Amino acid sequence: MGEAIIDVSGLGKSFGAVQAVKDLSFQVFKGEIFGFLGPNGAGKTTTINMLTGLARPDTGTITIGSTDCTSDRTLVQHLMGIVPDESSLYPELTGFENLCFCGALYGMRKSDREKKAKELLEKVGLSEAGKRRFGGYSKGMARRLSIAAGVIHEPPILFLDEPTTGIDVMSARTVRSMLKELNDRGTTVFITTHYMEDAQRLCDRVAFINSGKVVRFGTMEELLSEDSEQVFFSLFPYDGEGPVESMSRLFPDISFKDQGEGLSAWSSSPIPVGSVVCALEREGWSVAEAKKVPLTLEDVFMAITEGGKPL
């Protein structure tokens, strides 16, 4: 365990009758890339908004660094860089002007912010585009500039909400490379996403959130450990949901999912393949093949968030 740079305890937030976040508690360690993962509507953006001061929690505490900033995030504003899912930069300003403006908000001297803005534009591949108005940028260019704006004051913590959503493949690769480089230089990165491939490539640890609650923590090694198994059963004839429903009833501790030509079985403990095959054949399905397949973070995510069993 490292030193906690973010400590959240008992966090809750409601909007009218809807409880968006429920008794949320977790820690983020200094120098790690921490993924906060979940489906749309799970509470990711509400949580990051509370952490960054854009929303006030109804219950719970938030400690950043060593400061309890639950009711006043300005106490730690200098420690944070924020990249929202929708850019808050000004379309009528150039890329360079936007970066300089953000530097001014953090109290940087003019010479320092102009020097840093030029360095960042070159680093994110926008040296020439930095002379043009931000309103004419593509989504990928806009995201890269938003990250540059978030780190112009060199904060120890960077928050990003869905940083690769809606951008092209090359821009997404550039963003991932930028985040890795920032982390290598010591920046703690907190990232929300529903793209499991990004999380698996980037994150040291992740937390899964569903319906406002954290349902699982772990490192990549823990989540994809050899203790967990996934087995694919190729069936004929195959009629979709029938086998899934039958096997879920007979093996309640295993998560089954329709995979087109058969079904997959996922469990955090060894799967009794022989027993499942016998049960399928008793129910009228012939098993052509049963094979163990490597787990991905997406498999774990689907098992947790789409009817899978709690882990």
C-alpha positions as CSV (number, residue, x, y, z in Angstrom):
1,M,0.0,0.0,0.0
2,G,1.3,3.4,-0.9
3,E,0.5,6.9,0.5
4,A,-3.1,7.9,-0.1
5,I,-3.3,11.2,-1.9
6,I,-7.1,11.0,-2.3
7,D,-9.3,9.6,0.5
8,V,-13.1,9.3,0.1
9,S,-15.3,8.1,2.9
10,G,-19.1,7.6,2.9
11,L,-19.7,9.9,-0.1
12,G,-23.3,10.3,-1.1
13,K,-25.2,12.5,-3.6
14,S,-28.9,12.6,-4.6
15,F,-30.8,14.6,-7.3
16,G,-34.3,14.7,-6.1
17,A,-35.5,11.1,-5.5
18,V,-32.5,9.7,-7.5
19,Q,-29.5,8.6,-5.4
20,A,-26.7,8.9,-7.9
21,V,-23.9,8.0,-5.4
22,K,-24.4,5.8,-2.4
23,D,-22.0,5.5,0.6
24,L,-18.8,5.6,-1.6
25,S,-15.5,5.0,0.0
26,F,-12.1,4.4,-1.7
27,Q,-8.4,5.6,-1.7
28,V,-6.2,6.7,-4.5
29,F,-2.4,6.3,-3.9
30,K,0.2,8.8,-4.8
31,G,1.8,8.2,-8.2
32,E,-0.7,5.7,-9.6
33,I,-3.1,5.7,-12.5
34,F,-6.5,4.9,-10.9
35,G,-9.4,3.9,-13.1
36,F,-13.0,4.6,-12.0
37,L,-15.0,2.4,-14.2
38,G,-18.7,1.8,-14.9
39,P,-21.5,1.9,-17.4
40,N,-23.2,5.1,-18.5
41,G,-25.3,6.4,-15.6
42,A,-23.4,4.5,-12.9
43,G,-22.3,7.7,-11.0
44,K,-18.8,8.2,-12.4
45,T,-19.3,11.9,-13.5
46,T,-21.2,12.8,-10.3
47,T,-18.3,11.4,-8.3
48,I,-15.6,13.2,-10.2
49,N,-17.6,16.4,-10.0
50,M,-17.7,16.1,-6.2
51,L,-14.0,15.4,-6.1
52,T,-13.2,18.4,-8.2
53,G,-15.6,20.8,-6.6
54,L,-18.2,21.0,-9.3
55,A,-20.8,19.4,-7.0
56,R,-21.2,19.3,-3.2
57,P,-21.7,15.9,-1.6
58,D,-24.8,15.4,0.6
59,T,-22.9,13.0,2.9
60,G,-19.3,11.8,3.5
61,T,-15.8,13.4,3.5
62,I,-13.1,14.1,0.8
63,T,-9.5,14.4,1.8
64,I,-7.0,15.5,-0.9
65,G,-3.3,15.5,0.1
66,S,-3.7,15.9,3.8
67,T,-6.5,18.4,3.7
68,D,-10.2,17.8,4.4
69,C,-11.8,19.7,1.6
70,T,-15.3,18.3,1.7
71,S,-17.0,21.7,1.9
72,D,-14.3,23.9,0.2
73,R,-12.3,22.5,-2.7
74,T,-10.5,25.8,-3.2
75,L,-8.2,24.7,-0.3
76,V,-6.7,22.1,-2.7
77,Q,-7.4,23.6,-6.1
78,H,-3.7,24.2,-6.8
79,L,-3.1,20.4,-6.4
80,M,-5.6,19.4,-9.1
81,G,-5.7,19.5,-12.9
82,I,-9.2,18.8,-14.4
83,V,-10.1,17.6,-17.9
84,P,-13.9,17.4,-18.1
85,D,-15.7,15.2,-20.6
86,E,-16.9,18.3,-22.4
87,S,-14.2,21.0,-23.0
88,S,-14.6,24.3,-21.0
89,L,-12.1,26.1,-23.2
90,Y,-13.0,29.2,-25.1
91,P,-13.8,28.7,-28.8
92,E,-13.0,32.4,-29.8
93,L,-9.5,32.1,-28.3
94,T,-6.5,30.4,-30.0
95,G,-5.0,27.3,-28.4
96,F,-2.1,29.3,-27.2
97,E,-4.4,32.0,-25.7
98,N,-6.5,29.4,-23.9
99,L,-3.4,27.8,-22.3
100,C,-2.1,31.2,-21.2
101,F,-5.6,32.1,-19.8
102,C,-5.6,28.8,-17.8
103,G,-2.1,29.5,-16.5
104,A,-3.3,33.0,-15.3
105,L,-6.2,31.4,-13.4
106,Y,-3.6,29.4,-11.4
107,G,-1.5,32.5,-10.7
108,M,1.4,31.9,-13.1
109,R,3.5,34.8,-14.1
110,K,3.0,35.9,-17.7
111,S,6.5,34.8,-18.9
112,D,6.1,31.5,-17.2
113,R,2.7,30.7,-18.6
114,E,3.7,31.7,-22.1
115,K,6.8,29.6,-22.0
116,K,4.9,26.6,-20.6
117,A,2.1,27.1,-23.1
118,K,4.6,26.8,-26.0
119,E,6.2,23.7,-24.5
120,L,2.8,22.0,-24.0
121,L,1.6,22.8,-27.5
122,E,4.7,21.2,-29.0
123,K,4.4,18.2,-26.7
124,V,0.8,17.5,-27.7
125,G,1.5,18.1,-31.4
126,L,-0.4,21.4,-31.7
127,S,2.4,23.9,-32.3
128,E,0.9,25.2,-35.5
129,A,-2.7,24.7,-34.5
130,G,-2.0,26.7,-31.3
131,K,-2.2,29.8,-33.5
132,R,-5.8,29.0,-34.6
133,R,-9.0,29.5,-32.8
134,F,-10.0,26.6,-30.6
135,G,-13.5,26.5,-32.1
136,G,-12.1,25.1,-35.3
137,Y,-10.4,22.1,-33.7
138,S,-11.3,18.5,-34.2
139,K,-12.5,16.5,-31.2
140,G,-9.1,14.8,-30.9
141,M,-7.2,18.1,-31.1
142,A,-9.6,19.6,-28.6
143,R,-9.0,16.8,-26.1
144,R,-5.2,17.1,-26.4
145,L,-5.4,20.8,-25.7
146,S,-7.8,20.2,-22.8
147,I,-5.2,17.9,-21.2
148,A,-2.5,20.5,-21.8
149,A,-4.7,23.1,-20.1
150,G,-5.2,20.7,-17.2
151,V,-1.5,20.3,-16.5
152,I,-0.1,23.8,-17.3
153,H,0.4,24.5,-13.6
154,E,2.0,21.1,-13.1
155,P,-0.5,19.7,-10.6
156,P,0.3,16.5,-8.6
157,I,-3.2,15.1,-9.4
158,L,-4.9,15.0,-12.8
159,F,-8.6,14.2,-13.1
160,L,-10.0,13.1,-16.5
161,D,-13.6,12.3,-17.3
162,E,-13.9,10.0,-20.3
163,P,-10.8,11.3,-22.0
164,T,-11.0,9.1,-25.1
165,T,-14.7,9.2,-25.7
166,G,-15.7,10.4,-29.2
167,I,-12.2,10.8,-30.6
168,D,-10.4,8.9,-33.4
169,V,-8.0,6.0,-32.9
170,M,-4.8,8.0,-33.4
171,S,-5.9,10.8,-31.0
172,A,-6.9,8.2,-28.4
173,R,-3.4,6.6,-28.7
174,T,-1.8,10.1,-28.3
175,V,-3.9,10.7,-25.2
176,R,-2.9,7.4,-23.6
177,S,0.7,8.2,-24.4
178,M,0.4,11.6,-22.8
179,L,-1.1,10.2,-19.6
180,K,1.6,7.5,-19.4
181,E,4.3,10.2,-19.7
182,L,2.7,12.4,-17.1
183,N,2.4,9.5,-14.7
184,D,6.0,8.5,-15.3
185,R,7.0,12.0,-14.2
186,G,5.0,11.5,-10.9
187,T,1.5,12.8,-11.6
188,T,-1.3,10.8,-10.0
189,V,-4.0,10.2,-12.6
190,F,-7.7,9.6,-11.8
191,I,-9.6,8.6,-14.9
192,T,-13.2,7.7,-15.4
193,T,-14.1,5.6,-18.5
194,H,-16.4,2.9,-19.8
195,Y,-13.7,1.8,-22.3
196,M,-12.2,-1.3,-20.7
197,E,-9.3,-1.5,-23.2
198,D,-8.1,1.9,-22.1
199,A,-8.3,1.0,-18.5
200,Q,-6.5,-2.3,-19.0
201,R,-3.7,-0.6,-20.8
202,L,-3.3,2.4,-18.5
203,C,-4.4,1.7,-14.9
204,D,-2.5,0.4,-11.9
205,R,-5.7,-0.2,-10.0
206,V,-9.4,0.2,-10.8
207,A,-12.7,0.5,-9.0
208,F,-15.9,-0.7,-10.6
209,I,-19.0,1.4,-9.9
210,N,-22.6,0.4,-10.7
211,S,-25.8,2.1,-9.6
212,G,-23.9,4.5,-7.5
213,K,-22.0,1.9,-5.5
214,V,-18.4,0.6,-5.8
215,V,-18.8,-3.2,-6.3
216,R,-15.1,-4.2,-6.8
217,F,-11.6,-2.9,-6.4
218,G,-8.3,-4.4,-7.5
219,T,-5.1,-4.2,-9.5
220,M,-5.0,-5.7,-13.0
221,E,-3.3,-8.7,-11.6
222,E,-5.9,-9.3,-9.0
223,L,-8.9,-8.8,-11.3
224,L,-7.4,-11.0,-14.0
225,S,-5.9,-13.5,-11.6
226,E,-5.6,-17.2,-12.3
227,D,-8.2,-17.8,-9.6
228,S,-10.8,-16.4,-12.1
229,E,-11.9,-18.4,-15.1
230,Q,-13.8,-18.0,-18.3
231,V,-14.9,-20.9,-20.4
232,F,-16.7,-20.8,-23.7
233,F,-19.2,-23.6,-24.6
234,S,-20.0,-24.1,-28.3
235,L,-23.5,-25.5,-28.6
236,F,-25.9,-26.8,-31.2
237,P,-28.7,-26.2,-31.7
238,Y,-28.3,-22.8,-30.1
239,D,-31.3,-20.5,-29.3
240,G,-29.8,-17.6,-27.5
241,E,-31.1,-16.9,-24.0
242,G,-32.4,-20.4,-23.2
243,P,-29.1,-21.9,-22.1
244,V,-28.1,-18.8,-20.3
245,E,-31.3,-18.9,-18.2
246,S,-31.1,-22.6,-17.5
247,M,-27.4,-22.6,-16.5
248,S,-27.8,-19.4,-14.4
249,R,-30.5,-21.2,-12.4
250,L,-28.5,-24.4,-12.0
251,F,-25.1,-22.7,-11.2
252,P,-26.0,-19.4,-9.4
253,D,-22.4,-18.6,-8.5
254,I,-21.3,-18.5,-12.2
255,S,-22.0,-15.7,-14.6
256,F,-23.3,-16.9,-18.0
257,K,-23.6,-14.8,-21.1
258,D,-24.9,-15.3,-24.7
259,Q,-22.0,-15.3,-27.2
260,G,-23.8,-16.0,-30.5
261,E,-22.7,-19.5,-31.2
262,G,-22.7,-20.6,-27.6
263,L,-22.3,-19.2,-24.1
264,S,-19.5,-18.1,-21.9
265,A,-19.2,-18.9,-18.2
266,W,-17.2,-16.6,-15.9
267,S,-16.4,-17.2,-12.2
268,S,-13.9,-15.9,-9.6
269,S,-13.3,-19.6,-8.7
270,P,-12.6,-22.7,-10.9
271,I,-15.6,-23.6,-13.1
272,P,-16.8,-27.3,-13.0
273,V,-16.7,-27.7,-16.7
274,G,-17.8,-31.4,-16.7
275,S,-20.8,-30.6,-14.5
276,V,-21.8,-27.7,-16.8
277,V,-21.5,-29.9,-19.9
278,C,-23.6,-32.6,-18.4
279,A,-26.2,-30.1,-17.3
280,L,-26.4,-28.6,-20.8
281,E,-26.8,-32.0,-22.5
282,R,-29.5,-32.9,-19.9
283,E,-31.3,-29.7,-20.9
284,G,-31.2,-30.7,-24.6
285,W,-28.1,-28.9,-26.0
286,S,-25.2,-30.7,-27.5
287,V,-21.8,-29.3,-26.6
288,A,-19.4,-29.3,-29.5
289,E,-16.5,-27.7,-27.6
290,A,-15.6,-26.3,-24.1
291,K,-12.5,-24.3,-23.9
292,K,-10.9,-21.9,-21.4
293,V,-10.3,-18.4,-22.8
294,P,-8.1,-15.6,-21.4
295,L,-9.9,-13.1,-19.3
296,T,-9.9,-9.4,-20.2
297,L,-11.0,-6.5,-18.1
298,E,-14.1,-6.2,-20.2
299,D,-15.1,-9.7,-19.2
300,V,-14.8,-8.8,-15.6
301,F,-16.7,-5.6,-16.2
302,M,-19.6,-7.4,-18.0
303,A,-19.8,-10.0,-15.3
304,I,-20.1,-7.3,-12.6
305,T,-22.4,-4.8,-14.3
306,E,-24.7,-6.9,-16.5
307,G,-26.3,-9.4,-14.3
308,G,-23.1,-11.0,-13.1
309,K,-22.5,-12.2,-9.6
310,P,-21.0,-9.9,-7.0
311,L,-17.2,-10.5,-6.6
